[in-house]
């Protein structure tokens, strides 16, 4: 997680076509970078999977769907999300991320 002014930037590895929408925790890639691993039921077509991950992260962080936006990796598995934090966002993200950084 990084900060960009008042917003937070979070790297997410998204797996579409899953059996359930869920966040599975931190994963480290072969290059050593860390990201939050997410699965969504939506298919990767016409932005459906991107919208689903925005909704999943917003629900998990207890913020409006409009506060989470995919800003990078629109067609890639690893995406960058821009999050407009709410009052509990940093605490909830810390519990999701544990000691890792995404």
C-alpha positions in Angstrom: 0.0 0.0 0.0 1.2 3.5 -0.8 -0.3 6.9 -0.2 -1.1 9.3 -3.0 -2.2 12.6 -1.4 -5.3 11.7 0.5 -5.9 8.5 -1.4 -4.3 5.0 -0.9 -2.9 2.9 -3.7 -3.2 -0.8 -3.4 -1.8 -3.6 -5.7 -4.2 -6.5 -6.2 -3.8 -9.8 -8.1 -7.3 -10.6 -9.4 -8.5 -14.1 -10.4 -11.8 -13.9 -12.3 -14.3 -16.8 -12.8 -13.9 -18.0 -9.2 -16.6 -19.9 -7.3 -16.9 -17.1 -4.7 -15.9 -13.5 -4.2 -13.2 -13.3 -1.5 -10.0 -11.7 -0.4 -7.4 -14.3 0.3 -4.6 -12.3 1.9 -1.1 -11.2 0.9 0.8 -12.9 -1.9 4.4 -12.3 -2.9 5.2 -12.4 -6.7 8.4 -13.9 -8.2 9.9 -10.4 -8.5 9.5 -9.9 -4.7 6.6 -7.4 -4.9 3.6 -8.0 -2.7 -0.1 -7.7 -3.5 -3.5 -8.5 -2.1 -4.9 -11.7 -3.7 -8.6 -11.5 -4.6 -11.0 -13.8 -6.4 -14.3 -12.7 -8.0 -17.1 -14.6 -9.8 -17.3 -12.1 -12.6 -15.8 -12.9 -16.0 -13.0 -10.7 -17.4 -15.2 -9.2 -20.0 -16.3 -5.5 -20.5 -14.9 -4.5 -17.2 -17.1 -6.9 -15.1 -14.2 -8.4 -13.1 -12.8 -4.9 -12.4 -16.1 -3.7 -11.2 -16.5 -6.8 -9.0 -13.1 -6.3 -7.3 -13.9 -2.6 -6.7 -17.2 -3.7 -5.0 -15.5 -6.5 -3.0 -12.7 -4.2 -1.7 -15.2 -1.4 -0.9 -17.5 -3.8 1.0 -14.5 -5.2 2.9 -13.2 -1.7 3.9 -16.8 -0.4 4.7 -16.6 2.4 2.2 -18.8 3.4 -0.8 -18.2 1.5 -4.1 -17.4 4.9 -5.6 -14.4 5.2 -3.3 -12.5 2.4 -5.0 -11.3 2.6 -8.6 -9.1 0.5 -10.7 -6.5 2.9 -12.1 -3.9 0.5 -13.5 -3.8 -2.9 -15.1 -7.2 -2.7 -16.6 -6.7 -5.9 -18.6 -3.9 -7.5 -16.5 -4.3 -9.7 -13.4 -2.2 -7.4 -11.2 -4.1 -4.1 -10.8 -3.7 -0.9 -8.9 -6.6 0.3 -6.9 -7.1 3.9 -5.8 -9.0 4.1 -2.5 -10.5 7.2 -1.0 -10.2 6.2 2.7 -13.0 6.3 5.2 -12.6 6.6 9.0 -11.9 2.8 9.5 -10.1 2.2 6.2 -6.5 2.2 7.4 -7.3 -0.1 10.4 -9.2 -2.5 8.2 -6.4 -2.5 5.6 -3.8 -3.1 8.3 -5.7 -6.2 9.5 -6.0 -7.4 5.9 -2.3 -6.8 5.1 -0.9 -8.0 8.4 2.8 -7.1 8.3 3.0 -7.2 4.5 2.8 -4.3 2.1 0.7 -4.4 -1.1 
